[in-house]
C-alpha cells in the first residue's frame, strides 16, 4: 500500500461559547461556535485499511469534547492539553469501521462541558492543520490494448481530431465548434502530478490521478504486436473507443466535474517503457501543420524515443484568441493552440518532462507554406536565440547529407536546411512558442507575456516546407520526411 492525504481543516477554528477568549494570544481566529462539521474527500481510499487523523490543538481543558468521523466517535477523542501556553500535536487512529470513502466524509467537532454534555459552560479551544492520511492501492489494473501501434497513431487517433479547414488567418467558421475545453488552474496543478508519476513509471497512480481530473482519461498499456514493445498512453477513452468531441456553440467552456463524459481535447501523451534514445517528440498542430502529426508519430517509433506529445484538437478549433502574446498578422493565435497558450495540459506535460530529465532533447515539428523570407528554406532549425547550440548545426548538416545521399531519380534539389543564427534569417523562429520560452529558462509565470527566449536550450523548433514533411514518393526521393528522419537518427545515435 501507498499513502495519500487530504486537508480537512486548513484554517484555525475556535470552538466554544466565548468568542473573545483568545484575542490576546491568537487574535483573529475564526469563531466556529460550539460545533461544526467539515466535509472532506479521500480519493482512491482503501476503506479496509487504517488511516490517521493528524491535527494541532491548543487550550483543550478536558477529554470530554466530541470528535467524530462519519457519525462515529473517534477513539481517544480530543486529547486534553498538557499546557495551555503551547500548541499540541495529535495523531488519532481511524480504523476500518469508520468506512472512509472517496468523497463525502464528515469530521464533526463539538465543544462540551467537563462532564461530556452540551451546555453554556463549555470548553474554549482551537484546532488547526487537520489532515487525514490514508492508504490507497499501490497498483491498479490498467486498460490494455494490443495491435499495430503505428497504425493506431496514424489512423484512429489522428482521425479522432477534426480538421478546421480554411487558411490560418481565415479558418472556416463551420469547423470552429469550440471543442477544446479550457482547463482550470487547479486541474493544471493536478496534471503536473500525473506527469510526475508517469515519468517515475508509476502507471497505476498516474491512471488513478488522471481519472480524478477527468474520467475521460486513461493510462493505457499498449503492446505493439509487430515489435513486442510496450507503450503507456495517456489518452481520452481507449483504443477502439475514443469519445467524440462535443460542440460548444456559446463559446469557450470549462468542465470541473470529473464524471462529466465530455471529451476535453487536452491531448495524447505516449511514454515508451524502454526508450533507446534520449529524445522527446511533439506535434502541437495536428492537421493545421499538415502531416506533422504523422511525422512525429513515425519519428517517435523509428527513433525509439522517450516520449511523444500530440495536441488533442486543431489549433484553430476554438474561436477565442489565446491570452498570450500575439503575432497578428500573419495570423492570430487561438486558445486551442497549445504552442501559444501557456495554461494547457500540453504545456504541463512539456514542463515536467523537460525539467525531469536534463539528458533529453526535444524536437517539435511545425509546417509552413514558405512565407516571405523563408522561400528558399525547407527545414529551418531554431533554438530561439542567435547563439545556436552546436547540436543544431550537426542536425542541419546531417539532414542535408541524408537528402543528398538519397537515391537518384525523380525531380527536385535536395532539401535546403538552415539554422537560425542571424537577424535576416527566416522569421519562423518559435520565439513566441510557450515550450521554447520555458526551455530557455523562463519561469512558467512569465512565458505568456514575458520576454522571448533568453538563452540556448535542449528544445529544437523544426519549421518545414510542405515537401519536408510529406511522405516519400518515387519522384521525391530527396525531398520528404524520411530524409529528415534519417538526419535526426544520425544526429542522435
N, C-alpha and C positions, 0 to 999 in steps of 0.2 A: 504494500500500500504506500501511496504518497499522500502528502498533506496539502491542504489548501486552507485559506482563511477568508473570513468576511468580517467587515467592520460593522458592528451593531450600533454602537453609540460613539460618534466622533467628537461630540461637544460635551463639555461638563454639564451635569444636571444636578440641581439642588432639590432634594426631596425633604419633605417635612411640612410644617404649618407656620413657620416664621420666616418670611421672605428676606428679612434683613439680617439673619443670623450670621452670615459670612461676609458682610460688607467690609469689615475691617481687614480680613485676611485674604479673601478671594472675591474682590468686588466684580460685579458684572456677570456672575454665574447665572444662567437662565434658571428660573424657578419652575420646577415641574409640579409642585404641589405634593399631595400625599401619595399619588400613584400615577403611573404612566406605562403605556405599552409601546414597544419598539418592534416593528416588523423587520425581518431580515431574511435573506436568501442564502442557501448553501449549494451553489451549482455543482452538480456531479457528485453530491454527497453519497457515501455508503452508509445508510442508516443503521446497519448492523454493527458498526464499529464505534468505539468510544471516542468522544470529542472532548475538547477542553474549552471552558469559558474563562477568559482572562480579562481582568479589569483592575483599575485602581480606585481606591475609595479613601475617604477622609472623614474623621469625626463620627464614625459609627459607634453609638454608645452601647448597644447590646446586640445579641444574636437572634432576636425575635422578629426582625424585619423580614419581609417576604420577597423572595426572588424565585420566579417560575420560568420554565421553558415549556412552551406548548401546553400550558394549563397544569403542569405538574411541578410541585416544589422541588427545588434543586437541593440535593444532598449537601448538608453543611451550611446552607443558607448564606446570608450576607454576614461574613465574619466581623466581630466587633474589633474596633481599632485599638491596638495596644497603647497608642498615644494620640491625643487629639491635635498634636502640633505637627504631624507629618502625614505624608501620603503612604498608603499601604498597597502592596501588590497582592492580588488574589488569583488563584487558579482553582476552578471548580470542575470536577469530573462530570461529564454529561454522558451517561450510559445509553445503550441502545433503546431502552424502553421509552426514552423521550421522543423517539421517532423523528429525528431531524429530517427535513425534506428539502428538495431542491429550491422550492420557493414557498413563501408564506409562513415562515416560522415566526413566533412571537416571544419576545422577552418581556416579562411582567415584573416591575419593581414596585414595591409598596412599603411605605414607612408606617411603622406601628408603635404602640406603646411597649414598655418593657415587659408587659405580660403577654405580648403577642396579639393583642386585639387592636382594632382601629379606634380612633377617638380624637380628642383635642390635643392631649399632651403627648404627641408622637415625636419620634426621633428626627432630628435635622442632620442630614449628612449629604455628601457629594460623591458621585461616581463619575468616572470618565474612561476614555480609551478602552472601550469594551469590544473585545474581539472573540469570535468563535473560530477555533482551529479544529478542522475536521478532516477525515480521511476520504480519499477518492481512489478508485481503482487505478493501479499503475499501468495497466494495459487495457486496451479496448479493441474489439474486433473491428477492423476497418472494412468498408465496402471494397470489394475486389473486382477486378476485370482482367481479361487476357485477350490477346489478339495482336494485330499488326499496329503497333503504337504510331508509326509514321502515318499510316492510313487514317488513324483516328484524328491525329493533329491536323492533317491536311484536308480531311473530309468532314466528319461530323462536327468537330469543334469549330473549325473555320466557318462552316455553313451555318452555325448557330448564331453568328454575328451578322446582323443585317447591314447591308451596304447603303450608304447615303450617296445618291447619285448627284451629278452636277459638278461644278467647279468648286475649288476651295473657297473662293470669295463669294460664290453664289450657289450654295447647295440647294438641292431640290427639296422644297419645304414639305412635300408629300412624304418624304422619307425621314424627316426630322420629327420623331414622335416622343422625345424626352424619355427614352427608355433607360437612360443611365440614372441610377438613383444616387443622390448625394449622400455620402457617409457623414455621420456626425462626429464631433470631436472625440466623444467618449468611445465610439466604435473604432476610430483610428488608433486610439491608445490600446484598445483590446487587440487589434490586429497585430500590433507590434509583438505582443506576447505570443500570438500564433506563429509568426515567422521565427521568433527566437526558438520556439520548440521545434519547428521544422529543421532549423539549422543544427539543432542538437540531436536530431534523429529521434525525437520524442513524438512519433507519428500519432499515437493514440491520444495523448493530451492535446496535441495540435488539432486533431479532428474534433475533440470534445469542445475545445475553446472556440473553434470556428463556428460550430453549430450554436453556441451560446450567443454569438453575434447575429448570425443568420442561419436558419435551419435549411436554407437552400444550399449551403456549402458543405462539402465533404472532403476528407483526405482519402483518396482512392489509391489502393495499391494495385498498380497496373503491371502485369507480366507481359513483356513483349515476346511473343512466341517466335518470331524469326531469329532473335538473338539470345533469348533467355534472360535478358536484362530486366531489372526491376526499377520502376519509377513510382514516386509518390506524387500524386497530382492533387493539388488543392483547386477544386473546381466547383461550379454550381451544378447540382444534380450528380449523375453518374453516367459513364458511357452507355449510350442507348436510351438515356432518359434525361436529357438536358432540358430544363424548363424553358418555355418561350419567354422572351422579353415582353413586358407589359407596356402599353402606351399610357402616357400621362398628358392628355390634351391641354390641361390647365398650366402646364409648365413643370419646373423642377420640383422634385419631392424628396423627402427623407422618409425612411421606414425604420422605426425604432423597435418594433415588436419582432423578436427573433422568430416567432412562429409564423409570421406572415410569409406565404409561399411565393410571393412575387420575386422574380429573378432580379438581382441587383445590378448586374453588369460590371462587377468590380474586377473581373479578370481571372485568368488561369495561371497557376504557378507550378512548375514541374521541378522536382528535386530528384536527381539521379542517386540511386542507392550506392553506386560505386563509380563516381566520376573519374575519368582518366586525364582530364585537363582542367587547369585552374581558370576556367572561363565561365562567365555568366552571359547569356544571350537574351536580348529583349526586343520585342516588337510592339511599340506603343501605338502604332497607327495601322491596324489591320484594315485592308480594303482601301483606305484613303491613300496610303503609300503602297500602291498596287504590288502584290507579290511579296512584300517584305515579311508578312506573317508566314508564308511558305518558306522563304529563305531562312528565317530564324529557326523554324522547326527543323529544317534539313540540316542546318549548321549545328544545332544543339545535338542532334543524333549522330551525325558524322564525326563531330569533334569529341563525342562522349564528354560533353561539358557538364558543369556542376549544376546549373540552374537555367531555366527558361521562363521568362516573364512575358505574358501576352495580354494586352488590354482586352476588355470584355465587350466593348462597343466601338463603333466607328467614332472617330474624333469629333465629327460634326453631328452626332446623334441628337444632342440637346441644343435648343435654340439660344439659351443664355450664354453670355460670354464668360470666360474664365475671369476670376477676380485678380489674377496675377498680371504681370507686365505683358502688354500687347505690342504687336507689330502690325498695325493696320494702316495702310497697305504693307505688304501684299495680301495678307489675309488675316481675319480675326481668329483668335484662339478661343475655343468654346470650352465650357466646363467639363465636357466628357473627354477632353484632350489631356491624357494623363502625363504627357511631356511638358505641358504648360499649365498644370494645375497642381499646386503644392499639396493640397489636402485630399489625397486619393489613397486607396489601398495599394495601388501600384507603387506609389512613392514610398509608402511604409515598407513594402517588400524590398524595394531597392535599397533604402537606407539601412535596413537591418542586415541585408546580405553584404552590402559594401562595407559596413562597419564591422561585420562579424568575421571577415576573413581578409586580411591585408595582402594575401597572395593572389587573389582573384583579379583578373582583368575583365572589364565589362564592355561588350560590343553591342551597340544599339543600331539597328538597321532602319534607315529612312530612305525616302524616294522623292525625286523631283522631276519636273519636266524641263530641266536645263534652262532655268530662267537667266535673265541678263546677268552677265558676269560669271556664269558657270557653263557657258555654251560648249567649251572645249574640255570639260572635266566629266569623266564618267563615274569616278569614285573619289570623293573628297573626304579626307580624314581630318577630324578636328578634335582637339583636346580643350578647346575654348580659349586658349592663350597662344600668343605668337611663339613663345618659347616652348615649342612642342617637344615632348619626350622622344628619345631615340627610338622607342618601340614603334611610333607612328611611321618613321622613315623606313624602318625594317619591313613593316607591313606593306607600305606603299611599294617598295621595291619587289617584294615577293608576289604581290598581286600583278604587278607589271610583268614580271618574269613568267608567271603562270599563264598570263594571257598570250604573251609572245610565243611561249612553248607549246601552246595548244595546236592540234593538228591543222595542217594547211587545208584550204578549201573554203568554199563559201565566199562571202564578201565582208568588207569592213576591216578597219585597222584594229590593232589591239586596244584594249581599254586604256584610257588615259587616266592616270591616278595622280593626285596631288595631296599635299599636306598643308593645312592652314598654318602659315608662319610669317605672313606679312599682310599689311593693310589692304592691298589691292587684290587679294585672293577672292575666290567665290564667297558670296555673302552668307551662304547657308552653313554657319559655323556652330550652331547649337548653343550660343551664348545665353539665350533665354530659356534653355531646357532645364527643368527643375532637377533632373537627375545629374546633369552636368554641373549645375551650381552647387549641389550638395557635395558631389565628389571632389570638387575643387577646394573644399574646406569651409564652405558657407554653412552656418548653423541653420537648422530647419526653419526657425522663426524668421530668417531673413531672405530665404530664397525666392519667395513670391514677389516681393517688391524691392529686393536688395540689389546688390551690385552683381555685375557679370562675373564669370569665373575669375578667381584671384590667382590661381596657380595650377601647375600640372597635376594630373591625377591618373588613376587607372581606368578612366572612362574614355571610350573612343566612339565618337559620333560618326557613323558611316553614312554619308549622304551619297545617293546613287542615281544615275540616269536610268531610264526605263530598260536599256539593254543590260546593264549590270545586275539587275535583279530579275531578269527573265530566265526561263528555263532554256537549256541549250537546244539548238536545232541543227540540222545538217548545214545550214547556211550561216550559222553564227558560232563557229567553234571557238572563237577567241573573245566573243562578246556575250557573256552570260554569267549567271550567278555561280556556276560550277568553278569557273576560274577564280572568282573572288574567294570562294571557299578553299580552293587549293592554296591560295596565298595565305589565308589565315592558318591553315594546317601547317604550312612551312614556318610561319612565324611563332606559332605556339606548339612545338612538337610534343 
